[in-house]
Amino acid sequence: SNIGLQKDRVVTEEEWLQKWKMGNTGFHNEQGHPLLQKYLHVLLNGRSGLRIFFPLCGKAVEMKWLADMGHSVVGVEVSEQALKEFFAEHSLPYCEEPVPEISGAKRFQSTSGNISLYCCSIYDLSSSIVGKFDGFWDRGALVAVNPRDRQRYVSLMITLMEKNSSYLLVTVSYDPNKHKGPPFYVPESEIKSLFG
């Protein structure tokens, strides 16, 4: 399939912030994603107390769901509004602090300590700042990343993986000539070449 129309498409950080500001967040799922429930056993693989990463987390309800199960959740999102809404909608007290290694970045941490959400560009993160993870829930990140940045994004994800980590990835399949994205179409062959 031809992804010509999408190859050079760029969605700026400002456009994402505007989507949150205008409430144009059709990508947010109030109920939690059924595929996470269905494949949770794959993510956890019989393990408890995992560190789970949510790239481009928005205000994903699954973060609280997994934290309530005893896992430690870390997310990153460019929209401060989305992160504050997450804590407000779940009535979770939190504290806010700067991230010394990243200019202008903030970290929002639940008072219970098991949810840490970074407000910054995902590309500013590194394992020296956030550590490594046992599990990844990539529900809308790879398909939201600008096509030209996919390799950079996946390379970063790989540096954040523990040896036996599980990576759950949700993509969308459609004719990329009929929709400019996001979500972007990422063919299975490209997923295999990106993640190896």
C-alpha positions as CSV (number, residue, x, y, z in Angstrom):
1,S,0.0,0.0,0.0
2,N,1.1,3.5,-0.8
3,I,1.7,5.8,2.2
4,G,2.8,8.6,-0.1
5,L,0.3,11.1,1.2
6,Q,1.3,10.6,4.8
7,K,5.1,10.2,4.4
8,D,5.8,13.9,4.8
9,R,2.9,14.9,7.0
10,V,3.9,16.7,10.2
11,V,1.7,17.5,13.1
12,T,3.3,20.0,15.4
13,E,3.3,20.1,19.1
14,E,1.1,23.3,18.9
15,E,-1.5,21.3,16.9
16,W,-1.6,18.6,19.6
17,L,-2.0,21.3,22.4
18,Q,-4.8,22.9,20.4
19,K,-6.6,19.6,20.1
20,W,-6.6,19.3,23.9
21,K,-7.6,22.9,24.4
22,M,-10.5,22.7,22.0
23,G,-11.6,19.3,23.4
24,N,-10.9,17.7,20.0
25,T,-9.7,14.5,21.6
26,G,-11.6,11.7,19.9
27,F,-8.5,9.6,20.5
28,H,-9.2,9.6,24.3
29,N,-11.1,6.5,25.4
30,E,-13.2,7.0,28.6
31,Q,-13.7,3.3,29.1
32,G,-10.2,2.0,28.8
33,H,-9.1,0.0,25.7
34,P,-10.7,-3.5,25.4
35,L,-7.4,-4.8,23.8
36,L,-5.5,-4.0,27.0
37,Q,-8.0,-6.0,29.0
38,K,-7.8,-8.8,26.5
39,Y,-4.0,-9.0,26.3
40,L,-3.2,-7.9,29.9
41,H,-1.8,-11.4,30.6
42,V,0.7,-10.8,27.8
43,L,1.8,-7.5,29.2
44,L,2.1,-8.8,32.8
45,N,3.4,-12.3,31.9
46,G,2.6,-13.6,35.4
47,R,4.6,-10.7,37.0
48,S,3.5,-8.2,39.6
49,G,4.8,-4.8,40.6
50,L,5.9,-3.9,37.1
51,R,7.1,-0.5,35.8
52,I,4.8,0.3,32.9
53,F,5.4,3.1,30.4
54,F,2.6,5.0,28.6
55,P,4.2,7.0,25.7
56,L,2.1,10.0,24.7
57,C,-0.3,9.1,27.5
58,G,-2.8,11.9,27.3
59,K,-5.2,11.2,30.2
60,A,-5.5,7.4,29.6
61,V,-7.7,5.8,32.2
62,E,-5.7,2.6,32.0
63,M,-2.9,4.4,34.0
64,K,-5.0,4.4,37.1
65,W,-6.3,0.9,36.4
66,L,-2.8,-0.5,36.3
67,A,-1.6,1.5,39.2
68,D,-4.5,0.2,41.3
69,M,-3.3,-3.3,40.5
70,G,0.0,-2.5,42.2
71,H,2.1,-1.5,39.2
72,S,4.2,1.7,38.9
73,V,3.1,3.8,35.9
74,V,5.1,6.4,34.1
75,G,3.7,8.5,31.2
76,V,4.8,11.3,29.0
77,E,2.6,13.9,27.4
78,V,3.1,17.3,25.9
79,S,-0.3,18.7,27.1
80,E,-0.2,19.8,30.7
81,Q,-4.0,20.2,30.5
82,A,-4.4,16.5,29.7
83,L,-2.2,15.5,32.7
84,K,-4.0,17.8,35.1
85,E,-7.4,16.5,33.8
86,F,-6.2,12.9,34.5
87,F,-5.5,13.6,38.2
88,A,-8.7,15.7,38.5
89,E,-11.0,13.1,36.9
90,H,-9.7,10.3,39.1
91,S,-9.7,12.6,42.3
92,L,-6.0,11.8,42.7
93,P,-3.9,14.2,44.8
94,Y,-0.5,14.9,43.2
95,C,2.5,17.1,43.4
96,E,4.2,19.0,40.6
97,E,7.9,19.6,40.2
98,P,10.4,20.7,37.6
99,V,12.5,18.0,35.8
100,P,16.1,19.4,36.3
101,E,17.5,17.6,33.2
102,I,14.8,19.0,30.8
103,S,14.3,22.7,30.4
104,G,10.7,23.7,31.0
105,A,9.6,20.1,31.8
106,K,7.4,19.2,34.7
107,R,6.7,16.0,36.5
108,F,3.3,15.3,38.0
109,Q,3.4,12.6,40.6
110,S,0.5,11.0,42.5
111,T,0.8,11.4,46.3
112,S,0.8,7.6,46.5
113,G,3.9,7.7,44.3
114,N,2.9,5.0,41.8
115,I,2.0,7.3,38.9
116,S,4.6,9.8,37.5
117,L,3.6,11.8,34.4
118,Y,6.1,13.9,32.6
119,C,5.0,17.0,30.7
120,C,7.5,17.4,27.9
121,S,8.4,16.2,24.4
122,I,8.9,12.4,24.4
123,Y,12.2,13.0,22.7
124,D,13.6,14.8,25.7
125,L,13.3,11.7,27.8
126,S,16.0,9.1,28.4
127,S,16.5,6.1,30.5
128,S,18.8,8.2,32.8
129,I,15.7,10.4,33.6
130,V,12.9,7.8,33.7
131,G,14.6,4.5,34.1
132,K,13.7,1.3,32.2
133,F,10.4,-0.5,31.9
134,D,9.0,-4.0,32.2
135,G,5.9,-3.2,30.1
136,F,4.7,-0.7,27.4
137,W,1.2,0.2,26.5
138,D,1.4,2.0,23.1
139,R,-2.2,2.6,22.3
140,G,-2.0,5.8,20.3
141,A,1.7,6.8,20.3
142,L,3.4,5.1,17.3
143,V,0.3,6.0,15.1
144,A,0.5,9.7,16.3
145,V,4.2,10.2,15.8
146,N,5.0,12.0,12.6
147,P,6.0,9.3,10.0
148,R,9.5,10.8,9.5
149,D,10.1,10.5,13.3
150,R,9.1,6.8,13.7
151,Q,12.6,5.5,13.7
152,R,13.7,8.0,16.3
153,Y,10.6,7.1,18.4
154,V,11.2,3.4,18.3
155,S,14.9,3.7,18.9
156,L,14.0,5.6,22.1
157,M,11.5,3.0,23.2
158,I,14.1,0.3,22.7
159,T,16.5,2.1,25.0
160,L,13.7,2.2,27.7
161,M,13.1,-1.6,27.6
162,E,14.2,-3.9,30.3
163,K,15.5,-7.3,29.1
164,N,12.2,-9.1,29.4
165,S,9.8,-6.3,28.7
166,S,6.5,-6.7,27.0
167,Y,5.4,-4.2,24.4
168,L,1.7,-3.9,23.5
169,L,1.1,-1.9,20.4
170,V,-2.2,-0.9,18.9
171,T,-2.2,0.4,15.3
172,V,-5.0,1.2,12.8
173,S,-5.4,-0.3,9.4
174,Y,-7.0,1.7,6.6
175,D,-6.3,3.1,3.1
176,P,-3.7,5.9,3.8
177,N,-4.7,7.6,0.5
178,K,-8.1,8.3,1.9
179,H,-7.0,9.8,5.3
180,K,-4.1,12.1,6.0
181,G,-3.7,11.1,9.6
182,P,-3.2,11.1,12.5
183,P,-3.7,8.3,13.4
184,F,-1.2,7.3,10.8
185,Y,-1.2,4.0,9.0
186,V,1.9,1.9,10.0
187,P,2.0,-1.3,7.9
188,E,3.0,-4.5,9.7
189,S,6.1,-4.8,7.5
190,E,7.3,-1.4,8.9
191,I,6.5,-2.4,12.5
192,K,8.7,-5.4,12.0
193,S,11.6,-3.4,10.5
194,L,11.3,-0.7,13.2
195,F,11.3,-3.1,16.2
196,G,13.3,-5.9,14.6
